[in-house]
Amino acid sequence: MTRMVEAIGAFGLKKVSSAGRLGMFLLYTLRGIIYPPEKFWPVVKQIEFIGPKSFFVIGFTAAFTGMVLGLQGYYTLSQFGSESMLGSAVAISLVRELGPVLSALMVTGRAGSAITAEIGIMRIEEQIDALECMAIDPYSYIVTPKFLACLIAFPLLSAFCNVIGILGGYLIGVQQLGVSEGAFWDGVNSSVVWKDVYMGMVKSVCFSGLMIWICTYKGFYAGMDEGSFGPEQVSRATTDAVVLSSISILISDYVITSILL
């Protein structure tokens, strides 16, 4: 009985310690915004990695998502004689929900995993320890530029996803299934209001913050809990980062939606 209580207590203390370390990691990252070294070019480099290099995967995902929405929406609305509302259905679905969520999941899989692996390799090769020995803040030097770049690039990727998705819905609904072009674009214009755009942008910023926070944290502390450092710890940290980021995105999507609706 005593051993079971000790095991439960040790497990609880470990989780509390990890939560505290996660919070302090975020504070040190934000503090790095005002600390040297200079951030402009490192942030620009990370924006290029997270943003333009994700265009293909985001555009491909958005195009086929919009096409599926157009196809499914048409056959659902046609049962009620409301095919003219197809533009509204596609646009609202993308701007409010699918655009930010799909963009976040794709960027997590492409850029987030790479960032975790990069920082994890720096940890196991003792590059982070070397920075500390040279009195260079590793949070400001390594993590903060990635954090700022993701907050800047991700909302733009989400907007790009919305545009491509709506065009995909237009291609199927108007060009293939014969919905009126004027009715389609009128539905998009009349149904998407500022509240929808605002909700999508809030979600984009929150998702990007969660994703980069978790991915950089997992890479920064790769192998620390196990007390061993090697390729296995980096791969485990990368897997954990992608899984936790995806779960956090989906949970926060529900929370934000319930608050803003």
JOLINSUL-V428815 format. One record per residue. N is the residue number from 0. RES is the residue in one small letter. PSI is psi as a letter, one per 40 degrees, with the letter a starting at -180 (none if undefined). NEAR is the number of other C-alpha atoms within 12 Angstrom. D_FIRST is the distance of its C-alpha to the first C-alpha in Angstrom with 1 decimal. Layout:
BEGIN
((N;RES;PSI;NEAR;D_FIRST) (N;RES;PSI;NEAR;D_FIRST))
END
This chain:
BEGIN
((0;m;d;7;0.0) (1;t;d;8;3.8) (2;r;d;9;5.4) (3;m;d;10;5.2) (4;v;d;11;6.3) (5;e;d;12;8.6) (6;a;d;13;9.9) (7;i;d;14;10.7) (8;g;d;14;12.4) (9;a;d;14;14.2) (10;f;d;14;15.4) (11;g;d;14;16.7) (12;l;d;14;18.4) (13;k;d;15;20.0) (14;k;d;15;21.4) (15;v;d;14;22.7) (16;s;d;15;24.2) (17;s;d;19;25.9) (18;a;d;16;27.3) (19;g;d;14;28.7) (20;r;d;21;30.2) (21;l;d;23;31.7) (22;g;d;17;33.3) (23;m;d;17;34.7) (24;f;d;30;36.1) (25;l;d;28;38.1) (26;l;d;20;39.4) (27;y;d;25;40.5) (28;t;d;32;42.2) (29;l;d;23;44.1) (30;r;d;22;45.0) (31;g;e;27;46.5) (32;i;d;27;49.2) (33;i;e;18;51.1) (34;y;i;19;50.3) (35;p;i;20;52.5) (36;p;i;22;53.3) (37;e;i;17;55.6) (38;k;e;26;54.1) (39;f;d;19;57.1) (40;w;d;16;57.7) (41;p;d;23;54.0) (42;v;d;29;53.4) (43;v;d;22;56.5) (44;k;d;20;55.4) (45;q;d;33;52.0) (46;i;d;29;53.8) (47;e;d;23;55.9) (48;f;d;25;52.8) (49;i;d;43;50.9) (50;g;c;38;53.9) (51;p;d;24;57.0) (52;k;e;21;55.1) (53;s;e;34;53.1) (54;f;d;29;56.2) (55;f;d;21;56.6) (56;v;d;28;53.1) (57;i;d;41;53.1) (58;g;d;32;56.7) (59;f;d;23;56.0) (60;t;d;33;52.9) (61;a;d;42;54.8) (62;a;d;33;57.9) (63;f;d;27;56.3) (64;t;d;37;54.0) (65;g;d;41;57.2) (66;m;d;33;59.0) (67;v;d;28;56.3) (68;l;d;34;56.3) (69;g;d;42;60.1) (70;l;d;31;60.1) (71;q;d;22;57.4) (72;g;d;34;58.6) (73;y;d;35;62.2) (74;y;d;22;61.5) (75;t;d;18;59.2) (76;l;d;23;61.8) (77;s;d;20;64.7) (78;q;d;11;63.5) (79;f;e;13;64.3) (80;g;f;14;67.4) (81;s;f;21;65.7) (82;e;d;30;66.1) (83;s;e;32;67.5) (84;m;e;35;64.1) (85;l;d;47;62.7) (86;g;d;45;63.1) (87;s;d;35;61.1) (88;a;d;40;58.2) (89;v;d;48;58.0) (90;a;d;45;58.4) (91;i;d;36;55.9) (92;s;d;35;53.2) (93;l;d;44;53.6) (94;v;d;43;54.1) (95;r;d;38;51.3) (96;e;c;39;48.6) (97;l;d;39;49.3) (98;g;d;46;51.2) (99;p;d;48;48.5) (100;v;d;49;45.6) (101;l;d;43;47.3) (102;s;d;51;48.5) (103;a;d;52;45.1) (104;l;d;40;43.6) (105;m;d;38;46.5) (106;v;d;45;46.5) (107;t;d;44;42.8) (108;g;d;31;43.3) (109;r;d;28;46.5) (110;a;d;41;46.3) (111;g;d;48;42.6) (112;s;d;37;41.4) (113;a;d;30;44.3) (114;i;d;40;43.5) (115;t;d;41;39.8) (116;a;d;36;41.0) (117;e;d;31;43.6) (118;i;d;38;41.4) (119;g;d;39;38.7) (120;i;d;30;41.4) (121;m;d;29;42.5) (122;r;d;34;38.9) (123;i;d;29;38.5) (124;e;e;21;42.1) (125;e;f;21;41.4) (126;q;d;21;44.2) (127;i;d;29;42.1) (128;d;d;19;41.4) (129;a;d;16;45.1) (130;l;d;19;46.0) (131;e;d;17;43.8) (132;c;d;12;45.4) (133;m;e;11;48.8) (134;a;f;15;47.7) (135;i;h;19;47.9) (136;d;h;25;45.4) (137;p;d;32;43.8) (138;y;d;37;42.8) (139;s;d;33;46.5) (140;y;d;33;47.9) (141;i;d;39;45.7) (142;v;d;43;43.8) (143;t;d;38;46.1) (144;p;d;41;49.1) (145;k;d;48;47.0) (146;f;d;45;45.6) (147;l;d;33;49.0) (148;a;d;34;50.6) (149;c;d;44;48.2) (150;l;d;33;48.7) (151;i;d;27;52.5) (152;a;d;39;52.7) (153;f;d;51;50.3) (154;p;d;36;52.1) (155;l;d;30;55.3) (156;l;d;42;53.7) (157;s;d;46;52.5) (158;a;d;38;56.1) (159;f;d;34;57.5) (160;c;d;45;55.1) (161;n;d;44;56.4) (162;v;d;30;60.0) (163;i;d;33;59.7) (164;g;d;41;57.8) (165;i;d;43;60.5) (166;l;d;34;63.1) (167;g;d;32;61.3) (168;g;d;43;61.3) (169;y;d;44;65.0) (170;l;d;30;65.9) (171;i;d;33;64.5) (172;g;d;39;65.4) (173;v;d;28;68.9) (174;q;d;18;70.1) (175;q;d;17;68.8) (176;l;e;24;68.3) (177;g;e;22;71.2) (178;v;i;32;69.7) (179;s;h;24;72.2) (180;e;d;25;71.7) (181;g;d;19;72.8) (182;a;d;23;70.3) (183;f;d;35;67.5) (184;w;d;27;68.0) (185;d;d;21;68.9) (186;g;d;27;65.5) (187;v;d;31;63.8) (188;n;d;22;65.8) (189;s;d;19;65.5) (190;s;d;25;61.8) (191;v;h;27;60.1) (192;v;i;18;60.2) (193;w;d;15;58.9) (194;k;d;17;55.6) (195;d;d;29;54.8) (196;v;d;27;55.7) (197;y;d;23;53.8) (198;m;d;35;50.6) (199;g;d;42;51.0) (200;m;d;36;51.5) (201;v;d;31;48.5) (202;k;d;43;46.3) (203;s;d;43;47.8) (204;v;d;35;47.1) (205;c;d;32;43.5) (206;f;d;45;42.8) (207;s;d;47;44.5) (208;g;d;36;42.5) (209;l;d;36;39.1) (210;m;d;47;40.1) (211;i;d;51;41.4) (212;w;d;42;38.6) (213;i;d;43;35.9) (214;c;d;48;38.0) (215;t;d;48;39.0) (216;y;d;48;35.5) (217;k;d;43;34.1) (218;g;d;41;36.9) (219;f;d;43;36.8) (220;y;f;38;33.2) (221;a;h;39;33.3) (222;g;e;29;31.1) (223;m;d;22;29.8) (224;d;d;18;26.2) (225;e;d;14;26.3) (226;g;e;11;28.2) (227;s;i;16;30.9) (228;f;h;25;34.2) (229;g;a;22;36.3) (230;p;d;21;37.8) (231;e;d;18;34.6) (232;q;d;29;33.0) (233;v;d;36;36.2) (234;s;d;26;36.2) (235;r;d;28;32.6) (236;a;d;41;33.4) (237;t;d;38;36.6) (238;t;d;28;34.9) (239;d;d;30;32.2) (240;a;d;41;35.0) (241;v;d;38;37.0) (242;v;d;23;34.2) (243;l;d;29;32.9) (244;s;d;39;36.5) (245;s;d;32;37.5) (246;i;d;22;34.6) (247;s;d;31;35.3) (248;i;d;39;39.0) (249;l;d;26;38.5) (250;i;d;19;36.1) (251;s;d;30;38.5) (252;d;d;35;41.4) (253;y;d;20;40.2) (254;v;d;18;39.4) (255;i;d;27;42.8) (256;t;d;24;44.6) (257;s;d;12;43.1) (258;i;d;12;44.1) (259;l;e;19;47.6) (260;l;none;15;48.8))
END
